Amino acid sequence: MVYRKKSVSVIGLGYIGLPTAALLASKGYMVKGMDINEHAVETINKGEIHILEPDLDAYVRSAVANGKLKAYSEVQAGDIYIICVPTPFHIDSELPKPNVDYVSEAAESISPHVKGGDIVILESTSPVGTTEMVRDVLQKNGVDTSAIFVAYCPERVLPGKIMSELVDNARVIGGINSQSTEIVAAFYRTFVNGEILETEAKTAEMCKLTENSFRDVNIAFANELSVLCDSNGVDVWELIKLANHHPRVNILQPGTGVGGHCIAVDPWFIVSQDLENSRIIKTAREINDSKPDWVVDKIKATADSMSTKKVVCLGLAFKPDIDDLRESPAVRVVESLVEQGYDVSCVEPNINEHKKYNLIDIKKAIAQFDVIALLVKHKEFTSNMILPELESKGTLDFCGTFSK
């Protein structure tokens, strides 16, 4: 099947929506992006980016310059609608539960524009059944859903490699019916080189949640192992390196915790729908969520032994070499220390300034602080010039930076 529709409306221009919009524009689609963040809209329309991602700036600059990409603060009509909005937690819930309000609102916002033959795609990570909810919202708002194609296609990209992985990774397409799956799969084949895997909506939704829950469970094992090793005076990174020489063992690396809007969030979507039968997934989430507390206790013990309240934390992002602070365990460490009366400064080379955190450069951190906690393995902290200085200062290393 050759897909000929060329007008795409992308709802949400964040870490997934903007790269997707820019990529589609580079493939010849006329893309109209929408975001409620006025700063993001203004920045994009200047041909600039409001998030840090390698190569994205060139894509956006080119797409805006040739008129293929324009950002708006309201939804614009198209032939294809791609929903890339956040799916956070309900914060008043004792057990974290997914909040799909933004998805529902996005579906309502496109309803006046959707016409027969159009495609509606949900890419936001969502609990099982959300794609059907999108269809129901459209139908409730007067759309003849029997005449359109609705499907779920979860993103599978790694921050720092988004532009290449959007093209090269395999994609799972799950429609609300077989024709929706077929039509949407044909659309993705126009810009994805990776394999297009066809299924139905609920399986596609569960697939995304399963992938990140698998990773969360395995990271939890590594994080729990790091705590056990610390209490036994064992170097966890040396231990893992040795254990991984077993042909059927592949232990991941421990760290400050687990962050980002995928691995730290998605498992709760499964747990919230079936608490009784998701015991391993729930336990893993609790282990990873508790790791920052253990890190805080280690930092406090060191600071108290030096009779100081001044601490510098290296890294705020949820993973190395990005600027994304969503669900970051490093941020949780900093905020916990501040709440407990410690004077905390931060080094985050991927952010120029922040209204909440006192940012300093790495040289000043090394020169002025006795208690240094390395929370994120940014490349700026592992250079041959900086690493020996950090090690000589007795830096608390929570991400294996000094491991030989």
N, C-alpha and C positions, 0 to 999 in steps of 0.2 A: 504493500500500500504506500503510495506517495502522498505525503501530507502537504497541503498547499496553503492552508490558512497562515497568515503572516502577522496578525496583530495580537500582541500579548499584553495582558494587564497583570502586573505583579503586585500583590498586596503585602507590604512589609519589606523594607529595604535595609535589613540588618545583615548579619554575618552570612546568611544563606540567600536572602532575597536579592541583595544587590549583586553579588557575584553571578547569580543565576540570570538576572536581568541583563547584566553586561555581556555575559556569554551569549545569550540569545540574540542580543543586538549585533554581536560580531558575526553571527550566522545568518544575518539578513532579516531577522524579524524586526518589526516596528514595536518597540517596547515602551509601555507607559507604566512607570512605577509609582506606587502610592505609599506614603508613610505619614504618620501623625506627628513625627519629629520634624518641625519646621527647619531646624538647623541642618538636618540630613538632606532635606529636599533642596534647600538653597545650595548646599555644598556640592551635591551631585550635579545640579544644573550649571555649576561653574566648571564641570569636568573634573571635579576633585572627589576625594573619598573621606568619609568620616570614621572609618574603621581601618585597622592595620591588617593588611593581607598582601603578601608578595604578588606582584603582577596585576593586582586588581586596579591600581591607579591607571595603568596604561590602557586596560580594557575600557574603563569608564571614560577616560579622556577621549579616546577614539570614538566611542559610541555616541557621546554627547556632541562631539565636533561634527560627525557626519549625519546628525539628526535622527539616529536610530533609537536613542534613549532620552527620555525626558521624565523628570520626577514631578509629582503632584501631591498636594495635601488631601485630595479627594480621589475616590475611585474613578477611573476612566473606562469607557466601554472598550471591549476587545472581542476577539474570537476565542481566545484562550485566557483563562483566569487561573493564576497560581497563587495559592495562599501560603505565605511564609511568615506567619505571625507567632509571637511567643506563646508557650503553653506552660505557665508557671504553676506553683502550688497554691492551694487555698491556705492562707497563713493562719486562719482561725481553727484549723483542724488539728486534733491531737495526733492523728496519723496523717502524714502528708498525702493530699489528694490532688489529682490534676485539675487545673482550672482551664477549661476550654472556652471561657467566655470570649476571648479574643477571636477564636476560630468562628464561634457563632456570630459575633458582630461582623466579622469579615464576610461571612456568607450572606448576612442581611444586607451589607453595603453593596454587594455586587448584584443582588437580586433584581434591582430595577433595570440593569443593563443586559442580563443574560437572555439570549434568544435561542431559538431552535438551531441545533447543530453545533452549539458552542461546547467547549470543553471546560470543566472545572476540576482543578487538581489541588489536593491538599498535600503539602510537603512538611508542615509542622509536625514534630513528634507528638503523637497523640495516643490516648488509650484506645483499646479495641472498641469499635463501634462509632468512632468520631466521624468517619467518612459518611456513614449512613445518616448521622446527625446533620451533616452539611447538606445532604440531599433533602432531608426533611425540612430544614430551615428554608431552603430555596423554594420548596413546594408550598410551604406555609405562606410564603411571600409572593405567591402567584406565578411561579415559574413552572412550566410544564416539564417536569423532570424526565418524562418518558421520551422527550425530544432532544435531550442533551446527554453529554457523556461525563460521568463523575468518577474520579479514581484517586487513590492514595499512592504517592511515590515518595518514600522517605529519603532524605539526603543521607549520604554516607561519607562525608568528607572530613578530612583532618585539617583543623586550622593551621595555617602556614603552607598548606598544599591544596587549597580549595580549588583554584582555577584549573589545575591539572586533573585533580580527582573528579571534578564535575564532569569531565569529558571521558576519563579513562576507567573509572570505577563501574562495576556492574550496578544496574538499577533494578529494583523490584517494583512492578506495576500491579496494583490491585484495584480493579474496577468494581463498581456496585453491581455490574452485570458483565457478561462476556464481551459484549460489543464495546462497552466503555473501556475495558482492559485493552482490547485490540486497537481502538482508535488512539488512546493515550500512549500506548507502546509505540505506535507508528510515529507520533509526535516526538517522543524522546529519541528515537533512532535518527532523527534529523540532526542531532547535536551531540549525542553520546556515542563514543567508540566502544565502551564497555558493553558486556552482554546485557540484554534486556530480558529480564525474567518475569514471566506473566503468571499471575495468580488472582485471588480475589481480595477484596478490601480488608477483611478482618485478618487474613493471614499476613498481608503486607504490613498492617499495623503491628501485629504481634512479632513479626520478623524484626522490625526496627527495635522494639523493646527488648527482644531476646538477645540481639547482638550486643547491645550495651550492658545488659544484665550479665551476660557471660564475661565480659571484660571486667565488670565491677566485682564479680565473685572472685576472679583470679587475682585482681589487685588487692582485694581484701586479704587473701591468703598471704601475699607478700608483706602487706602492712602488719598483719598479726605476727608474722614471722620476725619482723624487725623489732617489735616490742619484746618478744620472747628472747631474741638474741641479746638485746640490750641488758635485760635482767640477768643474763648468763655470761656477760662479758665476751660475747662472740661478735665478730664483724659480719653483719648480715650480708653485705655485698660480696665479700669473699666467699661466704657460705653459698650464696646463690650461684655464683660463678662456678664453684666446684660441683654443686648438685646438678647444674644444667649440663654437665658433661655426660650425665646419664642419657642414653639415646631416647628415652621416653619421658624426660622431665624438661619442662620449659617454664620455670618460675619467672614471673614478671618482676619489675623493680619497685621497691617500696618508695614512699615519699611522704610529703606533708599531709596528704589526704587525697581526695578525688574531687575535681571541680569541673566546671563547664556545664553547659545546658543539655548535656546528653547523658554521660555515664553517671553523673551525680543526681540525675533527675528521673530518667526513664524507668529504672527498676521500681520506683515507688508507684508508677502507673500500673504495673503488674500486681504489686502487693495490695494496692488499694481496691482492686477488683476481686481479689481472692486471697485474703489474709491467711486463711487456714492452710492453704496448699502452697504457699510461697515462702517456706521457712528459711531455706538457704539464701534466697535472694534478699529477704528482709534482714537476716543476720549480717550478710555481707555489707549491706547498706549501712547498718549500725556500726560495724567495725570501721568502715571508711569515714563515716561521719564523726567518729570519736577520735580519729588519729590527730586532728589539730589540737585537741585538748591535751593529749599526751605530749605533743610538741611544746605547747605552752608550759606545761609543768617542767619540762627539761630546761627551757629557757629561764624560767623563774628561779629554778634551783641554782643555775649558774650565776645569774645576776645577784641573787641573795647572798651567795658565797663570796661575792666581790663587794658586797655592801653598796650596790648601785641600783638605781631605777632606770638608768639610761641604756636603751637597747636599740640596735639597728637591725632591721630585717631586710634581707636581700631577696627581692622578688615579690610581686603582688599578683601577677597573672596566674591563671589556673594551670598553665603549662608553659614550657620554655619557649621563648622567642616570639611571643604574641602579646597583644595589649588587652586581651579579654579578661575581665575580672569576674565574670558571671560564676557564681557558686564557688569562688576560689577559696581553697583551704588556707592559703597564705593570708588572705584578707581576714578570715576568721581568726587566725593566730594573732594578727596585729590588733584587731578590735578587742579580742579577749584580754590581751596584755594592757591595752589602754584602759579598759573597764576596771582592771585590777590595780590601777594606779601607776603603771610604768610609763616612762617617757620614751615613746617609740618614734624613731625616724625610719624612713624606707628608701630603698634604692630600687627603682623600676625603670630600666633603660628604655622601655617601649612606650612610656608615657612622659610627656613633657611637664605636665603640671596636674595637680588634683586638688580640688577644693577641700577635701577631707584629710588627706594624708600629707605629712611633711616629707617631701621628696628631696633627697640629696644625691650627689654623685658618689661613685664607688670609692674614689680616692679619699674623699672627705670621710666616708664611713670607716675606712681602714685606719685613717690617721686619728680620728677623734673618739672612736668607740672601743671599749674593751669587750663588750658582749655583742658578738656578731652572729646572727642566725641565718644560714643559707637555706632559703625555703623553696626557691625555684632555680632550676639549672639553666639559667640564661647563658648564652654564649659569651656575653660580656664578663661573666664571672669565672669562666674556664680558660681564659687566654693565658698564655705563658707568662705574661707580665703580672697579671692579677692573682692567679691561682696560688703561687708560692707565698705571696703576701698574706692572703686569706688563711692559708694553712699555718703560717708562722704565728698568726694572731690567735690560734686556738679556736677558730670559727666552728660553731656548732653546725655540722653538716647533716641535713635531713634528706638529702637527695643523692647521696653517693658521689659527690663531686670529687672527693679526695681519694676515692677507691682506686687502687692500683690494679 
